[in-house]
Amino acid sequence: MGYPGDQGQPGGWPPRQPPHEPYGPGAEVPPYGQDSEAPFAPRDEAPFAPRDEAPFAPRDEGPGAMPPGGPGGRFDDDRFGDPYGQAHGPAEPVPPGGPGRPRKGRRTPLVIGAAAVAGLVLIGGGIGLSSMLKDDSKADAKPSQAADTPTPTPSPTKPVLAPVKLKSRTTDPKPLTLKEVFGKGRFKAHGHNYVRTAVNAKESCASVVGGRTLETTLKRGRCTQALRATYALTGGQLIGTVGVFNLQTEAAAKKAVKAAAAKDAFLQALPGKGVSKSNGRGEALGTSQARGHYLLMTWVQRPDGKKIPAKHHAAVRVFGAEMVKGSNLALALNYRETEGEPLQK
């Protein structure tokens, strides 16, 4: 699996592979909403705003929400178009057997690059920005009533400092905690409710990934932490796991991204409660990217394990990106990068 870049480059899109057959018959249903919905409407909330709710505290379901144990939604073929283009075909299944190898029925996830995830975020924000620019251009066409007013001299600005605090554990020595990176038990994005169903922390990074090269790379990169969290849509349409790995240096994290592009590489899904009990069994899509000396990976699938049609891959990319942002992981790493210390002391 690999994050951004061109096909065939390190950390980029892997070569196109022949698609797998679905796990069973049945109509395939889109992960999100109805035809008439705008699935990725611009968000009102600031993506990295501090959250008020207490992490890991039990919460009541909102009106109309379905608990994680509720039944999964139906899937059909027509609710999503192909707004951002089709992704590449799935990778070949990993042979079962051996420690760390996937269980029977699990397949290596199709790789969706990190650049695609970031692109969706930018596209979502760019819609509103484009409208603003159109309005600005109309306003600029009108004669200026203050043409004779001298333009004020801009005041000097402070130089932008290079973000170096996440370059290595030397400048970012304190270990991550589950509360810090996955403190959001529930969050809402694009009109959909996400609920956390499981969390896990291990010191053995190689034990929660698949792929011999990736396992070796994490060991050589002196990875000391592997933290994972599983989230599900309360409607039961999609489930997935997000993981963060603490390596010694940024260079080691980038090597891990390259290793994650191998056909047999994947983040081991973490089964959770309710609908996410099946997490890790079936066809999945995955991503990987480096964030300073951290490696971020995702695994996303349908609860029934069936193949996700290519036209719905954009929705899956959004699900993976929202796990990174909504869980508190993105905010926690951003805070460490700017402040040089953990978000929660």
C-alpha positions as CSV (number, residue, x, y, z in Angstrom):
1,M,0.0,0.0,0.0
2,G,1.4,3.5,-0.5
3,Y,0.5,7.1,-0.2
4,P,1.2,9.8,-2.6
5,G,3.0,9.9,-5.9
6,D,2.9,8.5,-9.4
7,Q,2.3,4.9,-10.2
8,G,5.4,2.9,-9.9
9,Q,7.3,5.5,-7.8
10,P,8.2,4.9,-4.1
11,G,5.2,5.3,-1.9
12,G,3.0,5.9,-4.9
13,W,0.3,4.1,-6.8
14,P,1.1,0.4,-7.3
15,P,0.8,-1.3,-10.7
16,R,-2.8,-2.0,-11.8
17,Q,-3.8,-5.6,-10.8
18,P,-6.7,-7.7,-12.0
19,P,-9.8,-7.2,-9.9
20,H,-11.0,-9.8,-7.4
21,E,-14.3,-11.5,-7.6
22,P,-16.8,-10.4,-4.9
23,Y,-17.1,-12.6,-1.9
24,G,-20.7,-13.4,-2.6
25,P,-23.7,-12.5,-4.7
26,G,-25.9,-9.5,-4.0
27,A,-26.4,-6.0,-5.1
28,E,-23.7,-3.6,-4.1
29,V,-24.7,-0.5,-2.2
30,P,-22.8,2.8,-2.0
31,P,-21.1,3.5,1.3
32,Y,-22.8,6.9,1.7
33,G,-26.3,8.4,1.3
34,Q,-28.8,8.7,-1.4
35,D,-28.6,10.0,-5.0
36,S,-29.8,13.4,-4.0
37,E,-27.3,13.9,-1.2
38,A,-24.2,16.0,-1.7
39,P,-21.9,13.5,-0.1
40,F,-18.9,15.7,0.4
41,A,-20.4,19.1,1.1
42,P,-18.1,21.7,2.5
43,R,-17.7,21.4,6.2
44,D,-18.7,24.1,8.7
45,E,-16.5,23.0,11.4
46,A,-12.7,23.7,11.5
47,P,-11.0,20.4,10.8
48,F,-8.5,20.7,13.6
49,A,-10.6,22.5,16.2
50,P,-10.2,21.3,19.8
51,R,-12.9,18.9,20.8
52,D,-15.0,19.4,24.0
53,E,-16.2,16.0,24.8
54,A,-14.3,13.8,27.2
55,P,-12.3,11.0,25.4
56,F,-13.5,7.4,26.0
57,A,-16.6,8.5,27.9
58,P,-19.8,6.7,27.0
59,R,-22.2,8.7,24.9
60,D,-25.9,8.4,24.0
61,E,-27.0,7.8,20.5
62,G,-28.4,10.8,18.8
63,P,-31.9,10.7,17.3
64,G,-32.0,8.4,14.3
65,A,-28.5,7.1,14.9
66,M,-27.9,3.4,14.8
67,P,-25.6,1.8,17.4
68,P,-22.5,0.1,16.1
69,G,-24.1,-3.3,16.6
70,G,-27.0,-2.4,14.3
71,P,-27.5,-4.0,10.9
72,G,-25.4,-2.9,8.0
73,G,-27.0,-0.9,5.2
74,R,-27.8,-2.1,1.8
75,F,-25.5,-1.4,-1.1
76,D,-26.5,-0.6,-4.7
77,D,-24.5,0.6,-7.7
78,D,-26.0,4.0,-8.6
79,R,-25.9,6.4,-5.7
80,F,-22.3,7.5,-6.2
81,G,-20.8,8.6,-9.5
82,D,-17.1,8.6,-10.1
83,P,-16.3,12.1,-9.0
84,Y,-12.5,11.8,-8.6
85,G,-11.7,9.0,-11.1
86,Q,-11.3,5.3,-10.6
87,A,-8.6,3.7,-8.4
88,H,-6.5,0.8,-9.5
89,G,-7.5,-2.8,-9.2
90,P,-7.0,-4.8,-6.0
91,A,-3.8,-6.5,-5.1
92,E,-3.5,-10.3,-5.1
93,P,-4.5,-12.1,-1.8
94,V,-1.8,-12.8,0.7
95,P,-1.1,-16.5,1.2
96,P,-2.3,-17.6,4.6
97,G,0.0,-19.1,7.2
98,G,2.8,-17.9,9.3
99,P,2.9,-15.4,12.2
100,G,1.4,-12.0,11.3
101,R,-0.2,-13.4,8.2
102,P,-3.9,-12.5,7.5
103,R,-6.7,-14.9,8.7
104,K,-8.6,-16.9,6.1
105,G,-11.0,-14.7,4.2
106,R,-8.8,-11.5,4.7
107,R,-7.2,-10.0,1.6
108,T,-4.5,-7.4,1.2
109,P,-6.2,-4.0,0.7
110,L,-6.1,-2.1,-2.6
111,V,-3.8,0.8,-2.2
112,I,-5.2,4.3,-2.4
113,G,-2.4,6.9,-2.3
114,A,-2.2,9.6,0.4
115,A,-2.1,12.2,-2.3
116,A,-5.6,11.2,-3.3
117,V,-6.8,11.6,0.3
118,A,-5.3,15.1,0.5
119,G,-6.7,15.9,-2.9
120,L,-10.2,15.2,-1.7
121,V,-9.8,17.5,1.2
122,L,-8.5,20.3,-1.0
123,I,-11.3,19.7,-3.5
124,G,-13.9,19.9,-0.8
125,G,-12.5,23.3,0.4
126,G,-11.8,24.5,-3.1
127,I,-15.5,24.4,-4.1
128,G,-16.4,27.3,-1.7
129,L,-13.1,29.1,-2.6
130,S,-13.9,28.9,-6.3
131,S,-17.3,30.6,-5.7
132,M,-15.6,33.3,-3.7
133,L,-13.2,33.9,-6.5
134,K,-16.0,34.2,-9.0
135,D,-17.7,36.8,-6.8
136,D,-14.4,38.6,-6.4
137,S,-13.9,38.8,-10.1
138,K,-17.3,40.4,-10.7
139,A,-16.5,42.9,-8.0
140,D,-13.2,43.7,-9.5
141,A,-14.8,44.5,-12.8
142,K,-16.6,47.5,-11.3
143,P,-14.9,50.9,-11.4
144,S,-12.9,51.5,-8.2
145,Q,-14.3,54.3,-6.1
146,A,-11.1,54.6,-4.2
147,A,-8.7,54.8,-7.1
148,D,-7.0,57.9,-5.8
149,T,-6.4,56.5,-2.4
150,P,-2.8,55.5,-1.9
151,T,-2.1,51.8,-1.3
152,P,-0.9,51.3,2.3
153,T,2.6,49.8,2.6
154,P,2.3,46.2,4.0
155,S,3.9,45.7,7.4
156,P,6.7,43.2,7.6
157,T,5.7,39.6,8.5
158,K,7.6,37.1,10.6
159,P,9.5,34.5,8.7
160,V,7.9,31.1,8.4
161,L,9.8,28.5,10.4
162,A,10.4,25.1,8.9
163,P,8.5,22.3,10.8
164,V,11.4,20.4,12.3
165,K,9.9,19.1,15.6
166,L,8.5,15.9,14.0
167,K,11.7,15.1,12.2
168,S,12.8,12.5,14.7
169,R,12.3,11.3,18.3
170,T,15.2,13.5,19.3
171,T,13.0,16.6,18.9
172,D,9.7,14.7,19.7
173,P,10.7,12.3,22.4
174,K,7.5,11.8,24.4
175,P,5.6,8.6,23.4
176,L,2.1,8.8,22.0
177,T,-1.0,7.8,24.0
178,L,-4.3,6.4,22.9
179,K,-6.1,9.3,24.6
180,E,-3.9,11.8,22.7
181,V,-4.3,10.4,19.2
182,F,-7.7,8.6,19.3
183,G,-9.5,10.6,22.0
184,K,-12.7,11.1,19.9
185,G,-15.1,8.3,20.6
186,R,-17.6,9.9,18.2
187,F,-17.5,12.6,15.6
188,K,-19.5,13.8,12.6
189,A,-18.3,14.6,9.1
190,H,-20.1,15.3,5.9
191,G,-23.4,14.6,7.6
192,H,-22.3,11.1,8.7
193,N,-21.7,9.9,12.2
194,Y,-18.6,7.9,13.1
195,V,-18.2,5.8,16.3
196,R,-15.1,4.3,17.7
197,T,-15.5,0.6,18.4
198,A,-12.0,-0.5,19.5
199,V,-8.5,0.8,20.4
200,N,-5.2,-1.0,20.8
201,A,-1.6,-0.1,21.6
202,K,1.5,-2.3,21.1
203,E,5.2,-1.9,21.3
204,S,5.8,-4.5,18.6
205,C,5.1,-2.7,15.4
206,A,5.8,-5.6,13.1
207,S,3.1,-7.7,14.8
208,V,0.2,-5.4,13.5
209,V,1.2,-5.2,9.8
210,G,1.5,-7.7,7.0
211,G,4.3,-7.9,4.4
212,R,7.8,-9.1,5.1
213,T,9.5,-6.0,3.7
214,L,7.2,-3.7,5.8
215,E,7.8,-5.7,8.9
216,T,11.6,-5.6,8.4
217,T,11.5,-1.9,7.6
218,L,9.7,-1.1,10.8
219,K,12.2,-3.1,12.9
220,R,15.1,-1.4,11.2
221,G,13.4,2.0,11.7
222,R,13.4,1.4,15.4
223,C,9.6,1.6,15.6
224,T,8.6,1.6,19.3
225,Q,4.8,2.1,19.1
226,A,1.9,0.9,17.1
227,L,-1.5,2.5,18.0
228,R,-4.7,1.5,16.3
229,A,-8.4,2.5,16.5
230,T,-11.4,1.1,14.6
231,Y,-14.3,3.3,13.6
232,A,-17.7,2.5,11.9
233,L,-20.4,4.6,10.4
234,T,-23.4,4.4,12.7
235,G,-25.5,3.3,9.7
236,G,-23.2,0.3,9.3
237,Q,-22.1,1.0,5.7
238,L,-18.3,1.2,6.2
239,I,-15.9,0.1,8.9
240,G,-12.1,0.5,9.1
241,T,-9.0,0.8,11.2
242,V,-6.5,3.7,11.4
243,G,-3.0,3.1,12.7
244,V,0.0,5.3,13.6
245,F,3.6,4.0,14.0
246,N,6.4,5.8,16.0
247,L,9.7,5.4,14.1
248,Q,13.1,6.9,15.0
249,T,13.4,9.4,12.1
250,E,11.4,10.9,9.2
251,A,13.7,9.1,6.8
252,A,12.7,5.8,8.4
253,A,9.0,6.7,8.1
254,K,9.4,7.4,4.4
255,K,11.2,4.1,3.9
256,A,8.2,2.4,5.6
257,V,5.8,4.2,3.2
258,K,7.8,2.7,0.3
259,A,7.7,-0.7,1.9
260,A,3.9,-0.4,2.4
261,A,3.5,-0.2,-1.4
262,A,4.4,-3.9,-1.7
263,K,1.6,-6.2,-2.8
264,D,1.6,-8.2,0.4
265,A,1.8,-5.1,2.8
266,F,-1.2,-4.0,4.9
267,L,-2.3,-2.7,8.3
268,Q,-3.9,-5.5,10.3
269,A,-7.5,-4.5,10.9
270,L,-8.6,-4.3,14.5
271,P,-12.0,-6.0,15.1
272,G,-14.4,-4.0,17.3
273,K,-17.9,-4.2,18.7
274,G,-21.1,-4.6,16.8
275,V,-20.9,-4.2,13.1
276,S,-17.1,-4.0,13.2
277,K,-16.7,-7.5,14.5
278,S,-16.1,-8.5,10.9
279,N,-13.3,-6.0,10.4
280,G,-10.3,-7.7,8.7
281,R,-12.4,-10.3,6.8
282,G,-13.0,-9.4,3.2
283,E,-11.9,-7.0,0.5
284,A,-10.4,-3.7,1.8
285,L,-8.9,-0.5,0.6
286,G,-5.8,1.0,2.4
287,T,-3.6,4.0,2.5
288,S,-0.2,4.9,3.9
289,Q,1.7,8.2,4.4
290,A,4.6,9.6,6.5
291,R,4.0,12.5,8.9
292,G,7.3,13.4,10.3
293,H,8.8,10.3,12.0
294,Y,5.3,8.7,12.1
295,L,3.8,6.3,9.6
296,L,0.0,6.5,9.2
297,M,-1.9,3.6,7.7
298,T,-5.6,2.8,7.1
299,W,-7.8,-0.3,6.3
300,V,-11.4,0.3,5.1
301,Q,-14.0,-2.3,4.1
302,R,-17.7,-3.1,3.9
303,P,-19.0,-5.0,6.9
304,D,-20.1,-7.9,4.6
305,G,-16.5,-8.1,3.2
306,K,-17.7,-7.7,-0.4
307,K,-15.7,-5.9,-3.0
308,I,-16.2,-2.1,-3.1
309,P,-16.9,-1.0,-6.7
310,A,-14.3,1.4,-8.2
311,K,-16.9,4.2,-8.5
312,H,-17.2,4.2,-4.7
313,H,-13.5,4.4,-4.0
314,A,-13.7,8.2,-3.6
315,A,-16.1,7.7,-0.7
316,V,-13.8,5.2,0.9
317,R,-10.9,7.6,0.6
318,V,-13.0,10.2,2.5
319,F,-13.8,7.6,5.2
320,G,-10.1,6.9,5.7
321,A,-9.2,10.6,5.7
322,E,-11.9,11.4,8.3
323,M,-10.7,8.6,10.6
324,V,-7.3,10.4,10.6
325,K,-8.8,13.8,11.2
326,G,-11.9,13.1,13.3
327,S,-10.2,10.6,15.7
328,N,-7.9,13.4,16.9
329,L,-4.8,11.9,15.3
330,A,-4.2,14.8,12.8
331,L,-4.7,17.4,15.5
332,A,-2.3,15.6,17.9
333,L,0.5,15.4,15.4
334,N,0.0,19.0,14.2
335,Y,0.2,20.2,17.8
336,R,3.4,18.3,18.4
337,E,4.9,19.7,15.3
338,T,4.0,23.3,16.2
339,E,4.3,23.2,20.0
340,G,6.9,20.5,20.5
341,E,4.9,18.7,23.1
342,P,1.9,16.3,23.3
343,L,-1.6,17.7,23.1
344,Q,-2.7,16.2,26.4
345,K,-0.1,16.3,29.2
